[in-house]
């Protein structure tokens, strides 16, 4: 999975990773939020956005332990909030991940 970055106003951050990837020509797959204050005065870039996306995947795995990478990626892409062109675009991929929506897609209902 490749993660791009958007700011808190849901705008693509110009220095965010984009372009062809080694295993997939479409990069990024989706974006996560950056430019927020955390452990330092400015957490920014894909270095801040990627751990957020990883945390969302961890929650998804908690909901469905058998979740594969392909299933997680598909759920994140399918539920992303588009901010660019409809479908994939070179700046934001499928859009900004929506954690709750992706979680709900993979969560196994209690019996």
Buried (B, 14 or more C-beta within 10 A) or exposed (E): BBBBBBBEEEEBBEEBBBEEBEEEEBBBBBBBBBBEEEEEEEBBBBEBBBBBBEEBBEBBBEBBEEBEEEBBBBBBBEBBBBBBEEEBBBBBBBBBBBBEBBBEBBBEEEE
